[in-house]
Structures are given as C-alpha cells and as structure tokens.
Amino acid sequence: MWLMISVYITCKDVKEAKLIATHLLEKKLIACVNIFPVTSLFRWQGKVVEESEAALLCKARKEHFDRIREEVRQLHSYEIPCIVALPWHGSDEEFRKWVEEETK
C-alpha cells in the first residue's frame, strides 16, 4: 500500500500555479512543489487545442488527496482542472519522512 503521492496539476499560467502551490503549502497539504512550463495539446469541445500552461508536481500524503483536490478546485480557473495522484513506488526514506513531517 502506498502512502505518499505526487499530485500533478496543470494551470493556465505560472501566476495561478504559484497561487495554488502557496495555498496548499500554507494549509500543510503538501510538503513541496515543482512548477514547470509546459506545452499541452488536448481535445476540448470537439477541437484539438494547443496551450502554454504551468504544471505543478506536489509531494503529499495519500490521505490528503481528497482535500487537495477540493482546495485546488476552489482556486482553479479551469472548468475541469487536471488533478492527478501519482503513487510513490519507493523513495529515499529521509525524504519520505520529511514530507510526512511537513504535512502533519
């Protein structure tokens, strides 16, 4: 059973990504986050769309995922935001403990 996750979230821009990341950090729902610029291609309303976005990769506890999803939906500008939990299949033990401590 996996207890730690990375949560992948795409946002319209870096400003929105930082707003969401800071909010989740302040609530102690995540321990840290990486923000990456990405080019996304997807099908939306019957068309293939290409957009510049910012992607967050948040380190968190699995037990916090539902709350993370709720908090992100309140702040996110997208009608259907991408919020995906990715399980950890092994990690550095000290890093895992740090994430646990930062999300108590």
Biopython code that builds the backbone (N, CA, C, O; Angstrom):
import numpy as np
from Bio.PDB.StructureBuilder import StructureBuilder

atoms = [
    (1, "MET", "N", (0.835, -1.183, 0.000)),
    (1, "MET", "CA", (0.000, 0.000, 0.000)),
    (1, "MET", "C", (0.880, 1.246, 0.000)),
    (1, "MET", "O", (1.789, 1.366, 0.821)),
    (2, "TRP", "N", (0.616, 2.156, -0.902)),
    (2, "TRP", "CA", (1.406, 3.379, -0.965)),
    (2, "TRP", "C", (0.753, 4.461, -0.128)),
    (2, "TRP", "O", (-0.469, 4.610, -0.113)),
    (3, "LEU", "N", (1.587, 5.209, 0.565)),
    (3, "LEU", "CA", (1.095, 6.245, 1.465)),
    (3, "LEU", "C", (1.457, 7.641, 1.001)),
    (3, "LEU", "O", (0.842, 8.623, 1.417)),
    (4, "MET", "N", (2.461, 7.727, 0.132)),
    (4, "MET", "CA", (2.915, 9.029, -0.347)),
    (4, "MET", "C", (2.566, 9.150, -1.828)),
    (4, "MET", "O", (2.588, 8.169, -2.571)),
    (5, "ILE", "N", (2.243, 10.387, -2.240)),
    (5, "ILE", "CA", (1.878, 10.628, -3.628)),
    (5, "ILE", "C", (2.543, 11.903, -4.133)),
    (5, "ILE", "O", (2.960, 12.760, -3.355)),
    (6, "SER", "N", (2.627, 12.000, -5.424)),
    (6, "SER", "CA", (2.884, 13.263, -6.092)),
    (6, "SER", "C", (1.577, 13.628, -6.774)),
    (6, "SER", "O", (0.930, 12.779, -7.386)),
    (7, "VAL", "N", (1.195, 14.882, -6.667)),
    (7, "VAL", "CA", (-0.048, 15.331, -7.290)),
    (7, "VAL", "C", (0.324, 16.232, -8.464)),
    (7, "VAL", "O", (0.995, 17.251, -8.301)),
    (8, "TYR", "N", (-0.130, 15.831, -9.649)),
    (8, "TYR", "CA", (0.134, 16.564, -10.888)),
    (8, "TYR", "C", (-1.073, 17.441, -11.188)),
    (8, "TYR", "O", (-2.202, 16.957, -11.272)),
    (9, "ILE", "N", (-0.819, 18.743, -11.349)),
    (9, "ILE", "CA", (-1.887, 19.713, -11.603)),
    (9, "ILE", "C", (-1.419, 20.645, -12.722)),
    (9, "ILE", "O", (-0.305, 21.166, -12.666)),
    (10, "THR", "N", (-2.252, 20.856, -13.726)),
    (10, "THR", "CA", (-1.919, 21.849, -14.747)),
    (10, "THR", "C", (-2.733, 23.113, -14.504)),
    (10, "THR", "O", (-3.882, 23.056, -14.068)),
    (11, "CYS", "N", (-2.110, 24.261, -14.796)),
    (11, "CYS", "CA", (-2.729, 25.572, -14.574)),
    (11, "CYS", "C", (-2.566, 26.434, -15.812)),
    (11, "CYS", "O", (-1.725, 26.156, -16.666)),
    (12, "LYS", "N", (-3.380, 27.488, -15.906)),
    (12, "LYS", "CA", (-3.339, 28.349, -17.086)),
    (12, "LYS", "C", (-2.024, 29.109, -17.219)),
    (12, "LYS", "O", (-1.619, 29.453, -18.330)),
    (13, "ASP", "N", (-1.346, 29.378, -16.089)),
    (13, "ASP", "CA", (-0.076, 30.105, -16.135)),
    (13, "ASP", "C", (0.665, 29.956, -14.802)),
    (13, "ASP", "O", (0.146, 29.366, -13.854)),
    (14, "VAL", "N", (1.870, 30.494, -14.746)),
    (14, "VAL", "CA", (2.703, 30.379, -13.546)),
    (14, "VAL", "C", (2.071, 31.127, -12.376)),
    (14, "VAL", "O", (2.177, 30.683, -11.233)),
    (15, "LYS", "N", (1.425, 32.240, -12.642)),
    (15, "LYS", "CA", (0.787, 33.007, -11.564)),
    (15, "LYS", "C", (-0.260, 32.154, -10.844)),
    (15, "LYS", "O", (-0.282, 32.107, -9.614)),
    (16, "GLU", "N", (-1.117, 31.489, -11.598)),
    (16, "GLU", "CA", (-2.133, 30.636, -10.990)),
    (16, "GLU", "C", (-1.476, 29.454, -10.283)),
    (16, "GLU", "O", (-1.902, 29.067, -9.195)),
    (17, "ALA", "N", (-0.443, 28.881, -10.895)),
    (17, "ALA", "CA", (0.260, 27.749, -10.289)),
    (17, "ALA", "C", (0.858, 28.142, -8.935)),
    (17, "ALA", "O", (0.757, 27.382, -7.972)),
    (18, "LYS", "N", (1.473, 29.312, -8.856)),
    (18, "LYS", "CA", (2.066, 29.777, -7.597)),
    (18, "LYS", "C", (0.992, 30.053, -6.548)),
    (18, "LYS", "O", (1.193, 29.768, -5.368)),
    (19, "LEU", "N", (-0.137, 30.601, -6.964)),
    (19, "LEU", "CA", (-1.244, 30.851, -6.045)),
    (19, "LEU", "C", (-1.717, 29.538, -5.417)),
    (19, "LEU", "O", (-1.878, 29.447, -4.200)),
    (20, "ILE", "N", (-1.936, 28.532, -6.249)),
    (20, "ILE", "CA", (-2.401, 27.231, -5.764)),
    (20, "ILE", "C", (-1.335, 26.575, -4.902)),
    (20, "ILE", "O", (-1.644, 26.046, -3.834)),
    (21, "ALA", "N", (-0.086, 26.602, -5.348)),
    (21, "ALA", "CA", (1.006, 25.974, -4.597)),
    (21, "ALA", "C", (1.160, 26.604, -3.217)),
    (21, "ALA", "O", (1.286, 25.894, -2.220)),
    (22, "THR", "N", (1.151, 27.922, -3.157)),
    (22, "THR", "CA", (1.296, 28.621, -1.875)),
    (22, "THR", "C", (0.147, 28.277, -0.940)),
    (22, "THR", "O", (0.359, 28.050, 0.252)),
    (23, "HIS", "N", (-1.057, 28.238, -1.470)),
    (23, "HIS", "CA", (-2.240, 27.893, -0.674)),
    (23, "HIS", "C", (-2.102, 26.488, -0.079)),
    (23, "HIS", "O", (-2.353, 26.289, 1.110)),
    (24, "LEU", "N", (-1.706, 25.519, -0.901)),
    (24, "LEU", "CA", (-1.565, 24.145, -0.423)),
    (24, "LEU", "C", (-0.442, 24.013, 0.605)),
    (24, "LEU", "O", (-0.559, 23.252, 1.565)),
    (25, "LEU", "N", (0.642, 24.753, 0.402)),
    (25, "LEU", "CA", (1.740, 24.749, 1.367)),
    (25, "LEU", "C", (1.295, 25.356, 2.702)),
    (25, "LEU", "O", (1.590, 24.807, 3.764)),
    (26, "GLU", "N", (0.597, 26.468, 2.646)),
    (26, "GLU", "CA", (0.131, 27.112, 3.872)),
    (26, "GLU", "C", (-0.844, 26.232, 4.656)),
    (26, "GLU", "O", (-0.876, 26.282, 5.886)),
    (27, "LYS", "N", (-1.628, 25.435, 3.954)),
    (27, "LYS", "CA", (-2.571, 24.516, 4.596)),
    (27, "LYS", "C", (-1.892, 23.216, 5.061)),
    (27, "LYS", "O", (-2.529, 22.362, 5.677)),
    (28, "LYS", "N", (-0.595, 23.080, 4.760)),
    (28, "LYS", "CA", (0.196, 21.885, 5.087)),
    (28, "LYS", "C", (-0.373, 20.625, 4.421)),
    (28, "LYS", "O", (-0.282, 19.527, 4.971)),
    (29, "LEU", "N", (-0.956, 20.797, 3.241)),
    (29, "LEU", "CA", (-1.460, 19.662, 2.477)),
    (29, "LEU", "C", (-0.377, 19.075, 1.588)),
    (29, "LEU", "O", (-0.469, 17.918, 1.176)),
    (30, "ILE", "N", (0.650, 19.862, 1.290)),
    (30, "ILE", "CA", (1.800, 19.393, 0.516)),
    (30, "ILE", "C", (3.069, 19.858, 1.228)),
    (30, "ILE", "O", (3.057, 20.838, 1.973)),
    (31, "ALA", "N", (4.163, 19.133, 0.983)),
    (31, "ALA", "CA", (5.444, 19.490, 1.601)),
    (31, "ALA", "C", (6.264, 20.393, 0.690)),
    (31, "ALA", "O", (6.976, 21.279, 1.164)),
    (32, "CYS", "N", (6.164, 20.169, -0.608)),
    (32, "CYS", "CA", (6.898, 20.982, -1.575)),
    (32, "CYS", "C", (6.268, 20.803, -2.947)),
    (32, "CYS", "O", (5.439, 19.919, -3.164)),
    (33, "VAL", "N", (6.684, 21.667, -3.865)),
    (33, "VAL", "CA", (6.103, 21.627, -5.210)),
    (33, "VAL", "C", (7.152, 22.092, -6.215)),
    (33, "VAL", "O", (7.956, 22.980, -5.932)),
    (34, "ASN", "N", (7.128, 21.485, -7.368)),
    (34, "ASN", "CA", (7.924, 21.940, -8.508)),
    (34, "ASN", "C", (6.945, 22.493, -9.531)),
    (34, "ASN", "O", (5.882, 21.916, -9.758)),
    (35, "ILE", "N", (7.306, 23.618, -10.151)),
    (35, "ILE", "CA", (6.462, 24.229, -11.174)),
    (35, "ILE", "C", (7.248, 24.263, -12.485)),
    (35, "ILE", "O", (8.364, 24.780, -12.544)),
    (36, "PHE", "N", (6.648, 23.708, -13.525)),
    (36, "PHE", "CA", (7.289, 23.597, -14.828)),
    (36, "PHE", "C", (6.455, 24.289, -15.901)),
    (36, "PHE", "O", (5.228, 24.190, -15.872)),
    (37, "PRO", "N", (7.081, 24.984, -16.841)),
    (37, "PRO", "CA", (6.331, 25.452, -18.008)),
    (37, "PRO", "C", (6.103, 24.259, -18.936)),
    (37, "PRO", "O", (7.019, 23.467, -19.162)),
    (38, "VAL", "N", (4.910, 24.126, -19.467)),
    (38, "VAL", "CA", (4.608, 23.008, -20.365)),
    (38, "VAL", "C", (3.790, 23.502, -21.558)),
    (38, "VAL", "O", (3.087, 24.509, -21.473)),
    (39, "THR", "N", (3.895, 22.781, -22.658)),
    (39, "THR", "CA", (3.015, 22.969, -23.801)),
    (39, "THR", "C", (2.064, 21.791, -23.801)),
    (39, "THR", "O", (2.501, 20.641, -23.847)),
    (40, "SER", "N", (0.786, 22.056, -23.750)),
    (40, "SER", "CA", (-0.220, 21.000, -23.674)),
    (40, "SER", "C", (-1.054, 20.983, -24.938)),
    (40, "SER", "O", (-1.477, 22.028, -25.432)),
    (41, "LEU", "N", (-1.285, 19.796, -25.452)),
    (41, "LEU", "CA", (-2.214, 19.583, -26.557)),
    (41, "LEU", "C", (-3.310, 18.680, -26.030)),
    (41, "LEU", "O", (-3.037, 17.660, -25.399)),
    (42, "PHE", "N", (-4.578, 19.068, -26.298)),
    (42, "PHE", "CA", (-5.688, 18.283, -25.782)),
    (42, "PHE", "C", (-6.927, 18.549, -26.624)),
    (42, "PHE", "O", (-7.004, 19.532, -27.361)),
    (43, "ARG", "N", (-7.879, 17.661, -26.498)),
    (43, "ARG", "CA", (-9.149, 17.825, -27.190)),
    (43, "ARG", "C", (-10.101, 18.534, -26.241)),
    (43, "ARG", "O", (-10.304, 18.081, -25.114)),
    (44, "TRP", "N", (-10.689, 19.646, -26.686)),
    (44, "TRP", "CA", (-11.638, 20.403, -25.867)),
    (44, "TRP", "C", (-12.770, 20.902, -26.759)),
    (44, "TRP", "O", (-12.539, 21.591, -27.753)),
    (45, "GLN", "N", (-13.968, 20.549, -26.393)),
    (45, "GLN", "CA", (-15.172, 20.939, -27.115)),
    (45, "GLN", "C", (-15.065, 20.617, -28.610)),
    (45, "GLN", "O", (-15.411, 21.431, -29.465)),
    (46, "GLY", "N", (-14.572, 19.400, -28.898)),
    (46, "GLY", "CA", (-14.517, 18.892, -30.261)),
    (46, "GLY", "C", (-13.330, 19.345, -31.084)),
    (46, "GLY", "O", (-13.225, 18.978, -32.254)),
    (47, "LYS", "N", (-12.430, 20.133, -30.508)),
    (47, "LYS", "CA", (-11.270, 20.625, -31.247)),
    (47, "LYS", "C", (-9.983, 20.240, -30.536)),
    (47, "LYS", "O", (-9.958, 20.098, -29.313)),
    (48, "VAL", "N", (-8.914, 20.071, -31.308)),
    (48, "VAL", "CA", (-7.592, 19.883, -30.732)),
    (48, "VAL", "C", (-7.015, 21.267, -30.464)),
    (48, "VAL", "O", (-6.945, 22.111, -31.358)),
    (49, "VAL", "N", (-6.605, 21.483, -29.221)),
    (49, "VAL", "CA", (-6.134, 22.779, -28.753)),
    (49, "VAL", "C", (-4.689, 22.653, -28.285)),
    (49, "VAL", "O", (-4.305, 21.634, -27.711)),
    (50, "GLU", "N", (-3.889, 23.688, -28.530)),
    (50, "GLU", "CA", (-2.527, 23.751, -28.002)),
    (50, "GLU", "C", (-2.430, 24.994, -27.123)),
    (50, "GLU", "O", (-2.769, 26.096, -27.554)),
    (51, "GLU", "N", (-1.968, 24.809, -25.892)),
    (51, "GLU", "CA", (-1.871, 25.910, -24.938)),
    (51, "GLU", "C", (-0.554, 25.844, -24.173)),
    (51, "GLU", "O", (-0.023, 24.759, -23.936)),
    (52, "SER", "N", (-0.034, 26.991, -23.793)),
    (52, "SER", "CA", (1.066, 27.069, -22.837)),
    (52, "SER", "C", (0.442, 27.042, -21.451)),
    (52, "SER", "O", (-0.512, 27.772, -21.179)),
    (53, "GLU", "N", (0.977, 26.205, -20.579)),
    (53, "GLU", "CA", (0.458, 26.069, -19.228)),
    (53, "GLU", "C", (1.628, 25.974, -18.256)),
    (53, "GLU", "O", (2.791, 25.969, -18.659)),
    (54, "ALA", "N", (1.303, 25.899, -16.984)),
    (54, "ALA", "CA", (2.279, 25.599, -15.941)),
    (54, "ALA", "C", (1.800, 24.336, -15.245)),
    (54, "ALA", "O", (0.619, 24.200, -14.928)),
    (55, "ALA", "N", (2.721, 23.417, -15.011)),
    (55, "ALA", "CA", (2.381, 22.165, -14.339)),
    (55, "ALA", "C", (3.010, 22.147, -12.955)),
    (55, "ALA", "O", (4.173, 22.512, -12.782)),
    (56, "LEU", "N", (2.228, 21.719, -11.973)),
    (56, "LEU", "CA", (2.727, 21.551, -10.617)),
    (56, "LEU", "C", (2.939, 20.071, -10.356)),
    (56, "LEU", "O", (2.144, 19.240, -10.794)),
    (57, "LEU", "N", (3.999, 19.742, -9.650)),
    (57, "LEU", "CA", (4.235, 18.391, -9.160)),
    (57, "LEU", "C", (4.432, 18.521, -7.654)),
    (57, "LEU", "O", (5.497, 18.924, -7.186)),
    (58, "CYS", "N", (3.392, 18.175, -6.907)),
    (58, "CYS", "CA", (3.344, 18.379, -5.456)),
    (58, "CYS", "C", (3.620, 17.066, -4.723)),
    (58, "CYS", "O", (3.128, 16.012, -5.126)),
    (59, "LYS", "N", (4.405, 17.131, -3.652)),
    (59, "LYS", "CA", (4.671, 15.957, -2.829)),
    (59, "LYS", "C", (3.748, 15.996, -1.624)),
    (59, "LYS", "O", (3.691, 16.997, -0.909)),
    (60, "ALA", "N", (3.018, 14.891, -1.398)),
    (60, "ALA", "CA", (1.980, 14.892, -0.373)),
    (60, "ALA", "C", (1.730, 13.489, 0.169)),
    (60, "ALA", "O", (2.297, 12.502, -0.300)),
    (61, "ARG", "N", (0.874, 13.442, 1.157)),
    (61, "ARG", "CA", (0.385, 12.169, 1.693)),
    (61, "ARG", "C", (-0.872, 11.757, 0.926)),
    (61, "ARG", "O", (-1.682, 12.603, 0.548)),
    (62, "LYS", "N", (-1.024, 10.482, 0.706)),
    (62, "LYS", "CA", (-2.211, 9.980, 0.009)),
    (62, "LYS", "C", (-3.490, 10.398, 0.728)),
    (62, "LYS", "O", (-4.485, 10.737, 0.087)),
    (63, "GLU", "N", (-3.463, 10.373, 2.042)),
    (63, "GLU", "CA", (-4.658, 10.692, 2.831)),
    (63, "GLU", "C", (-5.138, 12.129, 2.626)),
    (63, "GLU", "O", (-6.283, 12.444, 2.947)),
    (64, "HIS", "N", (-4.281, 13.004, 2.096)),
    (64, "HIS", "CA", (-4.659, 14.395, 1.873)),
    (64, "HIS", "C", (-5.215, 14.654, 0.473)),
    (64, "HIS", "O", (-5.631, 15.775, 0.179)),
    (65, "PHE", "N", (-5.231, 13.643, -0.394)),
    (65, "PHE", "CA", (-5.589, 13.890, -1.791)),
    (65, "PHE", "C", (-6.982, 14.491, -1.967)),
    (65, "PHE", "O", (-7.142, 15.447, -2.726)),
    (66, "ASP", "N", (-7.977, 13.959, -1.294)),
    (66, "ASP", "CA", (-9.334, 14.486, -1.477)),
    (66, "ASP", "C", (-9.405, 15.955, -1.094)),
    (66, "ASP", "O", (-10.058, 16.744, -1.777)),
    (67, "ARG", "N", (-8.748, 16.323, -0.024)),
    (67, "ARG", "CA", (-8.744, 17.733, 0.412)),
    (67, "ARG", "C", (-7.956, 18.599, -0.570)),
    (67, "ARG", "O", (-8.366, 19.719, -0.875)),
    (68, "ILE", "N", (-6.827, 18.086, -1.068)),
    (68, "ILE", "CA", (-6.051, 18.819, -2.074)),
    (68, "ILE", "C", (-6.931, 19.101, -3.287)),
    (68, "ILE", "O", (-6.978, 20.228, -3.781)),
    (69, "ARG", "N", (-7.620, 18.082, -3.758)),
    (69, "ARG", "CA", (-8.496, 18.236, -4.924)),
    (69, "ARG", "C", (-9.566, 19.301, -4.673)),
    (69, "ARG", "O", (-9.830, 20.132, -5.543)),
    (70, "GLU", "N", (-10.179, 19.278, -3.493)),
    (70, "GLU", "CA", (-11.204, 20.267, -3.157)),
    (70, "GLU", "C", (-10.629, 21.684, -3.133)),
    (70, "GLU", "O", (-11.229, 22.611, -3.677)),
    (71, "GLU", "N", (-9.470, 21.845, -2.505)),
    (71, "GLU", "CA", (-8.850, 23.170, -2.398)),
    (71, "GLU", "C", (-8.457, 23.695, -3.783)),
    (71, "GLU", "O", (-8.669, 24.868, -4.091)),
    (72, "VAL", "N", (-7.888, 22.827, -4.608)),
    (72, "VAL", "CA", (-7.478, 23.238, -5.955)),
    (72, "VAL", "C", (-8.694, 23.656, -6.770)),
    (72, "VAL", "O", (-8.650, 24.678, -7.455)),
    (73, "ARG", "N", (-9.761, 22.899, -6.711)),
    (73, "ARG", "CA", (-10.970, 23.243, -7.476)),
    (73, "ARG", "C", (-11.530, 24.615, -7.089)),
    (73, "ARG", "O", (-12.079, 25.316, -7.939)),
    (74, "GLN", "N", (-11.397, 25.006, -5.812)),
    (74, "GLN", "CA", (-11.895, 26.315, -5.371)),
    (74, "GLN", "C", (-11.086, 27.464, -5.959)),
    (74, "GLN", "O", (-11.624, 28.549, -6.181)),
    (75, "LEU", "N", (-9.794, 27.237, -6.214)),
    (75, "LEU", "CA", (-8.908, 28.296, -6.691)),
    (75, "LEU", "C", (-8.676, 28.281, -8.201)),
    (75, "LEU", "O", (-8.281, 29.293, -8.780)),
    (76, "HIS", "N", (-8.915, 27.154, -8.827)),
    (76, "HIS", "CA", (-8.539, 26.939, -10.226)),
    (76, "HIS", "C", (-9.479, 27.634, -11.191)),
    (76, "HIS", "O", (-10.683, 27.718, -10.948)),
    (77, "SER", "N", (-8.928, 28.129, -12.281)),
    (77, "SER", "CA", (-9.741, 28.834, -13.278)),
    (77, "SER", "C", (-10.386, 27.899, -14.310)),
    (77, "SER", "O", (-11.320, 28.305, -15.001)),
    (78, "TYR", "N", (-9.907, 26.666, -14.423)),
    (78, "TYR", "CA", (-10.449, 25.750, -15.433)),
    (78, "TYR", "C", (-11.776, 25.144, -14.986)),
    (78, "TYR", "O", (-12.002, 24.904, -13.800)),
    (79, "GLU", "N", (-12.632, 24.906, -15.951)),
    (79, "GLU", "CA", (-13.894, 24.221, -15.698)),
    (79, "GLU", "C", (-13.642, 22.793, -15.214)),
    (79, "GLU", "O", (-14.306, 22.313, -14.295)),
    (80, "ILE", "N", (-12.672, 22.119, -15.844)),
    (80, "ILE", "CA", (-12.310, 20.747, -15.465)),
    (80, "ILE", "C", (-10.793, 20.686, -15.304)),
    (80, "ILE", "O", (-10.091, 20.346, -16.255)),
    (81, "PRO", "N", (-10.275, 21.010, -14.116)),
    (81, "PRO", "CA", (-8.816, 21.002, -13.937)),
    (81, "PRO", "C", (-8.251, 19.578, -13.875)),
    (81, "PRO", "O", (-8.915, 18.643, -13.427)),
    (82, "CYS", "N", (-7.017, 19.450, -14.334)),
    (82, "CYS", "CA", (-6.288, 18.182, -14.224)),
    (82, "CYS", "C", (-5.675, 18.124, -12.826)),
    (82, "CYS", "O", (-4.809, 18.931, -12.490)),
    (83, "ILE", "N", (-6.126, 17.172, -12.018)),
    (83, "ILE", "CA", (-5.605, 16.960, -10.669)),
    (83, "ILE", "C", (-5.447, 15.451, -10.519)),
    (83, "ILE", "O", (-6.433, 14.745, -10.305)),
    (84, "VAL", "N", (-4.217, 14.950, -10.628)),
    (84, "VAL", "CA", (-3.976, 13.515, -10.684)),
    (84, "VAL", "C", (-2.997, 13.091, -9.598)),
    (84, "VAL", "O", (-1.939, 13.702, -9.444)),
    (85, "ALA", "N", (-3.338, 12.054, -8.846)),
    (85, "ALA", "CA", (-2.435, 11.499, -7.828)),
    (85, "ALA", "C", (-1.574, 10.406, -8.460)),
    (85, "ALA", "O", (-2.079, 9.499, -9.121)),
    (86, "LEU", "N", (-0.273, 10.514, -8.244)),
    (86, "LEU", "CA", (0.682, 9.531, -8.750)),
    (86, "LEU", "C", (1.337, 8.852, -7.548)),
    (86, "LEU", "O", (1.968, 9.527, -6.735)),
    (87, "PRO", "N", (1.198, 7.526, -7.419)),
    (87, "PRO", "CA", (1.758, 6.849, -6.245)),
    (87, "PRO", "C", (3.282, 6.796, -6.283)),
    (87, "PRO", "O", (3.894, 6.748, -7.350)),
    (88, "TRP", "N", (3.872, 6.805, -5.104)),
    (88, "TRP", "CA", (5.318, 6.619, -4.990)),
    (88, "TRP", "C", (5.588, 5.136, -4.846)),
    (88, "TRP", "O", (5.032, 4.480, -3.966)),
    (89, "HIS", "N", (6.426, 4.617, -5.696)),
    (89, "HIS", "CA", (6.841, 3.222, -5.602)),
    (89, "HIS", "C", (8.306, 3.194, -5.199)),
    (89, "HIS", "O", (9.176, 2.776, -5.964)),
    (90, "GLY", "N", (8.550, 3.638, -4.006)),
    (90, "GLY", "CA", (9.912, 3.731, -3.495)),
    (90, "GLY", "C", (10.355, 5.173, -3.467)),
    (90, "GLY", "O", (10.031, 5.955, -4.361)),
    (91, "SER", "N", (11.090, 5.516, -2.445)),
    (91, "SER", "CA", (11.640, 6.863, -2.332)),
    (91, "SER", "C", (12.759, 6.812, -1.304)),
    (91, "SER", "O", (12.918, 5.830, -0.578)),
    (92, "ASP", "N", (13.514, 7.867, -1.262)),
    (92, "ASP", "CA", (14.517, 7.998, -0.231)),
    (92, "ASP", "C", (13.790, 8.084, 1.114)),
    (92, "ASP", "O", (12.877, 8.895, 1.272)),
    (93, "GLU", "N", (14.181, 7.272, 2.062)),
    (93, "GLU", "CA", (13.495, 7.209, 3.355)),
    (93, "GLU", "C", (13.512, 8.558, 4.088)),
    (93, "GLU", "O", (12.509, 8.955, 4.681)),
    (94, "GLU", "N", (14.623, 9.242, 4.048)),
    (94, "GLU", "CA", (14.707, 10.543, 4.721)),
    (94, "GLU", "C", (13.780, 11.563, 4.060)),
    (94, "GLU", "O", (13.154, 12.369, 4.748)),
    (95, "PHE", "N", (13.690, 11.532, 2.732)),
    (95, "PHE", "CA", (12.793, 12.446, 2.028)),
    (95, "PHE", "C", (11.344, 12.137, 2.375)),
    (95, "PHE", "O", (10.558, 13.053, 2.622)),
    (96, "ARG", "N", (10.983, 10.862, 2.397)),
    (96, "ARG", "CA", (9.620, 10.461, 2.749)),
    (96, "ARG", "C", (9.266, 10.958, 4.150)),
    (96, "ARG", "O", (8.178, 11.491, 4.364)),
    (97, "LYS", "N", (10.176, 10.784, 5.094)),
    (97, "LYS", "CA", (9.925, 11.238, 6.466)),
    (97, "LYS", "C", (9.768, 12.756, 6.514)),
    (97, "LYS", "O", (8.936, 13.272, 7.260)),
    (98, "TRP", "N", (10.569, 13.471, 5.717)),
    (98, "TRP", "CA", (10.457, 14.934, 5.680)),
    (98, "TRP", "C", (9.078, 15.350, 5.160)),
    (98, "TRP", "O", (8.448, 16.250, 5.715)),
    (99, "VAL", "N", (8.615, 14.695, 4.098)),
    (99, "VAL", "CA", (7.294, 15.007, 3.554)),
    (99, "VAL", "C", (6.230, 14.741, 4.612)),
    (99, "VAL", "O", (5.325, 15.554, 4.797)),
    (100, "GLU", "N", (6.329, 13.616, 5.304)),
    (100, "GLU", "CA", (5.361, 13.304, 6.366)),
    (100, "GLU", "C", (5.370, 14.388, 7.441)),
    (100, "GLU", "O", (4.313, 14.845, 7.875)),
    (101, "GLU", "N", (6.551, 14.792, 7.864)),
    (101, "GLU", "CA", (6.666, 15.798, 8.926)),
    (101, "GLU", "C", (6.092, 17.139, 8.492)),
    (101, "GLU", "O", (5.428, 17.811, 9.281)),
    (102, "GLU", "N", (6.339, 17.537, 7.250)),
    (102, "GLU", "CA", (5.865, 18.837, 6.757)),
    (102, "GLU", "C", (4.371, 18.879, 6.488)),
    (102, "GLU", "O", (3.806, 19.957, 6.304)),
    (103, "THR", "N", (3.726, 17.724, 6.463)),
    (103, "THR", "CA", (2.294, 17.692, 6.161)),
    (103, "THR", "C", (1.466, 17.199, 7.340)),
    (103, "THR", "O", (0.361, 16.687, 7.162)),
    (104, "LYS", "N", (2.004, 17.356, 8.539)),
    (104, "LYS", "CA", (1.242, 16.979, 9.746)),
    (104, "LYS", "C", (0.261, 18.068, 10.096)),
    (104, "LYS", "O", (-0.474, 17.945, 11.076)),
]
sb = StructureBuilder()
sb.init_structure("model")
sb.init_model(0)
sb.init_chain("A")
sb.init_seg("    ")
for serial, (resi, resn, name, xyz) in enumerate(atoms, 1):
    if name == "N":
        sb.init_residue(resn, " ", resi, " ")
    sb.init_atom(name, np.array(xyz, "f"), 0.0, 1.0, " ", f" {name:<3s}", serial, name[0])
structure = sb.get_structure()
